[in-house]
Amino acid sequence: MMRALGTHSRMSILEVLKSGPLDVGDIASRLGISQSAVSQHLKVLKKFELVADERHSYFIAYSLNPLALARLEEIFDAVCRINFENLTIQRKLERRQRLERLIALKERLEHDLERIQSAIVELEREEEQESI
């Protein structure tokens, strides 16, 4: 079904059909593409039941299939939820990695501070001994 939505032209056809049923010629003139191209796109959209057709004497009117669109909405909602959950997990992971880097930096700085404090204490002892 997603493959049926894979072209701009098919999405445009669905968009113009939102206003109501249209025949191939009307769709072609609204989109500025050939009737044969519209027919090919409608064939794919029909295959995936995204559009329905109804014969009216000399022409066929195409319209949106509300049930298929409802299924698409459910699919897109599920994909969005999955992407949101993945994004949330990714953000948590990035935050955890940042926290781990900061903790490691803190430990290195604390180690450096201990060395500096030891050096200061050593220098102060040396000064005391020299002043005696």
C-alpha positions in Angstrom: 0.0 0.0 0.0 2.9 2.4 0.8 4.3 1.8 -2.7 1.0 3.1 -4.1 1.7 6.4 -2.3 5.3 6.5 -3.5 4.9 9.1 -6.2 3.9 12.8 -6.1 1.4 12.2 -8.9 -0.5 9.6 -7.0 -0.6 11.7 -3.9 -1.8 14.6 -6.0 -4.6 12.4 -7.4 -5.7 11.5 -3.9 -5.6 15.2 -3.0 -7.9 16.3 -5.9 -10.3 13.4 -5.1 -10.8 14.8 -1.7 -13.2 17.3 -3.3 -15.4 14.4 -4.6 -15.6 11.9 -7.5 -13.9 12.9 -10.8 -13.3 11.2 -14.1 -9.8 10.7 -15.6 -10.1 13.8 -17.8 -11.0 16.1 -14.9 -8.2 14.7 -12.8 -5.7 15.1 -15.7 -6.8 18.7 -16.4 -6.5 19.7 -12.7 -3.1 18.2 -12.3 -1.7 19.1 -15.8 -0.7 15.5 -16.7 -1.8 13.2 -19.5 -5.0 11.1 -19.2 -2.9 8.0 -19.8 -0.6 8.8 -16.9 -3.6 9.5 -14.7 -5.1 6.1 -15.8 -1.9 4.3 -14.9 -1.7 5.9 -11.5 -5.4 5.2 -10.9 -4.8 1.5 -11.8 -2.2 1.3 -9.0 -4.4 3.2 -6.5 -7.3 0.9 -7.4 -5.1 -2.2 -6.9 -4.4 -1.1 -3.4 -8.1 -0.1 -3.0 -7.3 3.5 -2.2 -9.8 4.6 -4.8 -13.0 3.2 -6.0 -14.6 3.6 -9.4 -18.2 3.8 -10.5 -19.4 3.8 -14.1 -21.7 6.7 -15.1 -22.9 6.0 -18.7 -20.0 7.2 -20.8 -17.4 7.8 -18.1 -16.0 6.3 -14.9 -15.9 8.4 -11.7 -13.1 7.8 -9.3 -13.4 8.6 -5.6 -11.5 8.0 -2.4 -12.1 4.8 -0.5 -12.7 5.9 3.1 -12.0 2.5 4.5 -8.6 2.3 2.9 -7.8 5.8 4.0 -8.8 4.9 7.6 -6.4 1.9 7.4 -3.7 4.2 6.1 -4.3 6.6 9.0 -3.9 3.7 11.4 -0.7 2.7 9.7 0.7 6.2 9.8 -0.3 6.6 13.4 1.5 3.4 14.3 4.6 4.4 12.4 4.6 7.8 14.1 4.2 6.1 17.5 7.1 3.8 16.8 9.3 6.7 15.6 8.4 8.7 18.7 9.2 5.7 20.9 12.5 5.2 19.0 13.3 8.9 19.3 12.6 8.8 23.1 14.8 5.8 23.5 17.5 7.5 21.4 17.3 10.6 23.5 17.6 8.6 26.7 20.6 6.8 25.3 22.2 10.0 24.2 21.5 11.5 27.7 23.0 8.4 29.4 26.1 8.6 27.2 26.5 12.3 27.9 26.2 11.6 31.6 28.8 8.8 31.4 31.2 11.2 29.6 30.6 13.9 32.3 31.2 11.4 35.1 34.4 10.2 33.5 35.5 13.8 33.1 34.7 14.6 36.7 36.7 11.6 37.9 39.7 12.7 35.8 39.4 16.3 37.2 39.1 14.9 40.7 42.3 12.8 40.1 44.1 15.9 38.7 42.9 18.0 41.7 44.3 15.4 44.1 47.7 15.5 42.3 47.7 19.3 42.5 46.8 19.3 46.2 49.5 16.8 46.9 52.0 18.9 45.0 51.0 22.0 47.0 51.3 20.1 50.3 54.7 18.8 49.2 55.9 22.4 48.2 54.6 23.8 51.5 56.6 21.1 53.4 59.7 22.0 51.5 59.2 25.7 52.3 58.8 24.9 56.0 61.9 22.8 56.0 63.9 25.5 54.2 62.7 28.2 56.6 63.9 26.3 59.7 
